[in-house]
Amino acid sequence: MVRVAVCAPASPVTADDVARLRALAAAEFPQVELLIHDQCLISDGHFAGSDAVRLAALLDCANDPSVDAVWFARGGYGSNRIAGAAMAQLAPAAAHKAYLGYSDMGYLLGAMYRNGLGHPVHAPMPADLRRAGGDAAVRRTLGWLTGAREGLEGGLDQHPAVAFNLTTLAMLAGTPLMPGLAGHVVLVEEVSEHLYAVDRLMFHATAHLGGIAGLRLGRVSDVPENDRPFGADAEAIARDWCARHAIPFLGEADIGHDIHNKIVPFGLAGRP
């Protein structure tokens, strides 16, 4: 039996989300025991509880020696507000489990990777059940937790890899949460940002990525219309900023804020 704790370090989920998750797991993954923290359902303004409440729930899950993995319920915004405090309070048991999520959860995944705590994994989250066809995304993560590797991003090679939402990576850069990524292939994706904002984020992120093995671009989706054309698409923007910093641009990555989002274990772990 794989025991998976679920908490929400940023935004809450609903009772309906939890019910759908439990039903899917029970029907198709009986070897998974879901331990869904009550905190996931708390709503406090934008957040799933105050910083103190969200931090306490994360520590409950991470420091429980009986838990094999911590699955973050949803992104949104807020995990950066508790990430530093969490790193200082993680017990030895926290170092022996996987942590799964994407988007805003990149703050925690990055901080854990920097500190060598646990096994961070970019992966679909329970809230993806809200998307049309989102069951497939959630199955991908549940499958990975139970030993399947078909859901891995198909371009992973001999280099260690990480995957981040571009905004999250740019905000991490230059902070005490940012991991060293020299020699890594860095996969990035973005959602709901104007192309000028993507350019601005690439300007900042690539300035902090010297020495990486290369950058791959996932899907840049739901781009709002601006009052004038930017003049370059997302790939052209990425190629430009990579060239300015002598970073190899390695093409597309199969990640994004969608049901096709694939799994990227940080480093070299979790591969066949």
C-alpha positions as semicolon CSV with decimal commas, in nm:
position;residue;x (nm);y (nm);z (nm)
1;M;0,000;0,000;0,000
2;V;0,127;0,346;-0,097
3;R;0,022;0,607;0,159
4;V;-0,020;0,950;-0,002
5;A;-0,093;1,260;0,205
6;V;-0,269;1,550;0,033
7;C;-0,240;1,911;0,152
8;A;-0,291;2,254;-0,002
9;P;0,001;2,495;0,055
10;A;-0,162;2,768;-0,156
11;S;-0,529;2,763;-0,261
12;P;-0,809;2,535;-0,138
13;V;-1,000;2,262;-0,314
14;T;-1,364;2,170;-0,260
15;A;-1,545;1,874;-0,111
16;D;-1,651;1,780;-0,463
17;D;-1,284;1,775;-0,575
18;V;-1,201;1,546;-0,284
19;A;-1,494;1,314;-0,355
20;R;-1,397;1,279;-0,721
21;L;-1,036;1,209;-0,626
22;R;-1,133;0,945;-0,373
23;A;-1,369;0,777;-0,620
24;L;-1,111;0,762;-0,898
25;A;-0,837;0,628;-0,670
26;A;-1,065;0,369;-0,511
27;A;-1,186;0,241;-0,847
28;E;-0,854;0,229;-1,030
29;F;-0,571;0,247;-0,778
30;P;-0,674;0,039;-0,475
31;Q;-0,308;0,013;-0,375
32;V;-0,309;0,387;-0,293
33;E;-0,431;0,508;0,046
34;L;-0,520;0,877;0,028
35;L;-0,482;1,078;0,350
36;I;-0,648;1,408;0,266
37;H;-0,575;1,675;0,524
38;D;-0,878;1,873;0,645
39;Q;-0,684;2,190;0,573
40;C;-0,739;2,138;0,198
41;L;-1,099;2,259;0,240
42;I;-1,028;2,571;0,446
43;S;-1,085;2,903;0,271
44;D;-0,923;3,219;0,407
45;G;-0,939;3,487;0,139
46;H;-0,729;3,363;-0,151
47;F;-0,561;3,096;0,059
48;A;-0,635;2,752;0,199
49;G;-0,603;2,887;0,551
50;S;-0,361;3,137;0,700
51;D;0,013;3,098;0,647
52;A;0,034;2,929;0,987
53;V;-0,246;2,684;0,906
54;R;-0,101;2,594;0,565
55;L;0,247;2,551;0,711
56;A;0,119;2,328;0,989
57;A;-0,066;2,104;0,742
58;L;0,240;2,074;0,519
59;L;0,454;1,977;0,816
60;D;0,191;1,728;0,936
61;C;0,213;1,551;0,601
62;A;0,586;1,583;0,537
63;N;0,699;1,483;0,886
64;D;0,471;1,179;0,914
65;P;0,703;0,876;0,887
66;S;0,414;0,654;0,775
67;V;0,354;0,861;0,458
68;D;0,527;0,768;0,131
69;A;0,444;1,081;-0,069
70;V;0,295;1,428;-0,029
71;W;0,067;1,534;-0,314
72;F;-0,016;1,902;-0,335
73;A;-0,386;1,951;-0,402
74;R;-0,377;2,267;-0,610
75;G;-0,160;2,555;-0,722
76;G;-0,280;2,913;-0,715
77;Y;-0,059;3,141;-0,511
78;G;0,085;3,113;-0,163
79;S;0,341;2,835;-0,117
80;N;0,630;3,084;-0,138
81;R;0,497;3,249;0,179
82;I;0,561;2,934;0,384
83;A;0,843;2,761;0,195
84;G;1,133;2,908;0,393
85;A;0,973;2,827;0,727
86;A;0,891;2,475;0,608
87;M;1,252;2,402;0,514
88;A;1,360;2,490;0,867
89;Q;1,103;2,262;1,030
90;L;1,111;1,946;0,820
91;A;1,199;1,638;1,025
92;P;1,424;1,352;0,909
93;A;1,116;1,158;0,792
94;A;1,050;1,429;0,534
95;A;1,364;1,338;0,343
96;H;1,235;0,996;0,240
97;K;0,922;1,076;0,042
98;A;0,817;1,223;-0,291
99;Y;0,652;1,566;-0,323
100;L;0,431;1,616;-0,626
101;G;0,276;1,921;-0,790
102;Y;0,339;2,202;-1,037
103;S;0,274;2,571;-1,098
104;D;0,291;2,759;-0,765
105;M;0,411;2,439;-0,598
106;G;0,741;2,498;-0,776
107;Y;0,843;2,719;-0,485
108;L;0,833;2,419;-0,254
109;L;0,977;2,176;-0,508
110;G;1,264;2,413;-0,579
111;A;1,336;2,477;-0,213
112;M;1,333;2,106;-0,136
113;Y;1,564;2,034;-0,428
114;R;1,804;2,304;-0,315
115;N;1,813;2,156;0,036
116;G;1,828;1,792;-0,069
117;L;1,498;1,718;0,107
118;G;1,284;1,442;-0,038
119;H;1,217;1,377;-0,405
120;P;1,047;1,672;-0,580
121;V;0,837;1,583;-0,885
122;H;0,659;1,810;-1,135
123;A;0,326;1,628;-1,178
124;P;-0,049;1,680;-1,223
125;M;-0,249;1,760;-0,909
126;P;-0,596;1,664;-0,779
127;A;-0,740;2,000;-0,889
128;D;-0,675;1,897;-1,250
129;L;-0,993;1,691;-1,216
130;R;-1,176;2,019;-1,280
131;R;-1,045;2,028;-1,638
132;A;-1,235;1,849;-1,915
133;G;-1,055;1,518;-1,944
134;G;-0,862;1,588;-1,624
135;D;-0,905;1,230;-1,503
136;A;-0,624;1,133;-1,741
137;A;-0,386;1,381;-1,578
138;V;-0,465;1,259;-1,226
139;R;-0,429;0,897;-1,338
140;R;-0,082;0,987;-1,465
141;T;0,030;1,090;-1,117
142;L;-0,140;0,800;-0,941
143;G;0,024;0,568;-1,191
144;W;0,367;0,713;-1,125
145;L;0,313;0,675;-0,751
146;T;0,240;0,306;-0,803
147;G;0,539;0,237;-1,027
148;A;0,423;0,321;-1,378
149;R;0,660;0,534;-1,586
150;E;0,451;0,587;-1,901
151;G;0,356;0,934;-1,779
152;L;0,712;1,067;-1,779
153;E;0,794;1,357;-2,009
154;G;0,928;1,196;-2,323
155;G;1,237;1,410;-2,378
156;L;1,420;1,340;-2,053
157;D;1,777;1,239;-2,129
158;Q;2,100;1,166;-1,943
159;H;2,102;1,513;-1,784
160;P;1,932;1,589;-1,453
161;A;1,614;1,786;-1,517
162;V;1,374;2,021;-1,342
163;A;1,041;2,165;-1,454
164;F;0,886;2,493;-1,347
165;N;0,616;2,738;-1,432
166;L;0,810;3,031;-1,580
167;T;0,667;3,290;-1,340
168;T;0,752;3,068;-1,044
169;L;1,107;3,012;-1,168
170;A;1,162;3,384;-1,229
171;M;1,036;3,466;-0,880
172;L;1,258;3,197;-0,726
173;A;1,569;3,328;-0,899
174;G;1,792;3,522;-0,665
175;T;1,612;3,406;-0,349
176;P;1,726;3,161;-0,079
177;L;1,480;2,907;-0,222
178;M;1,645;2,883;-0,564
179;P;1,829;2,555;-0,632
180;G;2,156;2,538;-0,818
181;L;2,079;2,417;-1,170
182;A;2,418;2,398;-1,341
183;G;2,427;2,098;-1,572
184;H;2,048;2,056;-1,567
185;V;1,799;2,070;-1,847
186;V;1,535;2,321;-1,736
187;L;1,178;2,280;-1,864
188;V;0,942;2,578;-1,835
189;E;0,577;2,644;-1,914
190;E;0,338;2,935;-1,868
191;V;-0,030;3,019;-1,866
192;S;-0,244;3,332;-1,889
193;E;0,040;3,578;-1,943
194;H;0,075;3,836;-2,220
195;L;0,368;3,771;-2,453
196;Y;0,539;4,086;-2,330
197;A;0,520;3,937;-1,979
198;V;0,668;3,610;-2,106
199;D;0,953;3,815;-2,254
200;R;1,003;3,997;-1,923
201;L;1,004;3,668;-1,730
202;M;1,257;3,514;-1,970
203;F;1,477;3,822;-1,932
204;H;1,497;3,763;-1,558
205;A;1,499;3,383;-1,544
206;T;1,767;3,325;-1,806
207;A;1,998;3,573;-1,632
208;H;2,005;3,325;-1,340
209;L;2,049;3,007;-1,545
210;G;2,412;3,028;-1,644
211;G;2,573;2,686;-1,676
212;I;2,257;2,487;-1,739
213;A;2,267;2,211;-2,002
214;G;1,978;2,369;-2,187
215;L;1,624;2,503;-2,175
216;R;1,313;2,338;-2,317
217;L;0,986;2,523;-2,363
218;G;0,655;2,368;-2,263
219;R;0,318;2,503;-2,360
220;V;0,253;2,874;-2,322
221;S;-0,126;2,870;-2,314
222;D;-0,426;3,101;-2,277
223;V;-0,222;3,403;-2,384
224;P;-0,437;3,717;-2,345
225;E;-0,474;3,950;-2,641
226;N;-0,276;4,271;-2,608
227;D;-0,366;4,608;-2,759
228;R;-0,097;4,546;-3,023
229;P;0,095;4,240;-3,149
230;F;0,411;4,170;-2,955
231;G;0,599;4,068;-3,267
232;A;0,737;3,733;-3,152
233;D;0,581;3,411;-3,032
234;A;0,681;3,225;-2,715
235;E;0,941;3,008;-2,886
236;A;1,107;3,306;-3,052
237;I;1,117;3,482;-2,714
238;A;1,278;3,180;-2,548
239;R;1,531;3,138;-2,827
240;D;1,627;3,504;-2,808
241;W;1,693;3,512;-2,434
242;C;1,872;3,177;-2,443
243;A;2,101;3,310;-2,717
244;R;2,178;3,624;-2,517
245;H;2,300;3,408;-2,227
246;A;2,465;3,130;-2,430
247;I;2,205;2,878;-2,308
248;P;2,131;2,592;-2,550
249;F;1,767;2,601;-2,658
250;L;1,660;2,237;-2,680
251;G;1,312;2,268;-2,827
252;E;0,970;2,175;-2,695
253;A;0,869;2,010;-2,368
254;D;0,547;1,821;-2,300
255;I;0,442;2,015;-1,991
256;G;0,181;2,282;-1,929
257;H;-0,132;2,389;-1,746
258;D;-0,345;2,126;-1,918
259;I;-0,448;1,761;-1,906
260;H;-0,146;1,657;-2,113
261;N;0,102;1,782;-1,854
262;K;0,368;1,514;-1,814
263;I;0,576;1,409;-1,513
264;V;0,929;1,539;-1,452
265;P;1,112;1,407;-1,145
266;F;1,375;1,656;-1,035
267;G;1,733;1,542;-1,091
268;L;1,772;1,190;-1,228
269;A;1,541;1,009;-0,986
270;G;1,214;0,838;-1,072
271;R;1,307;0,723;-1,421
272;P;1,316;0,367;-1,563
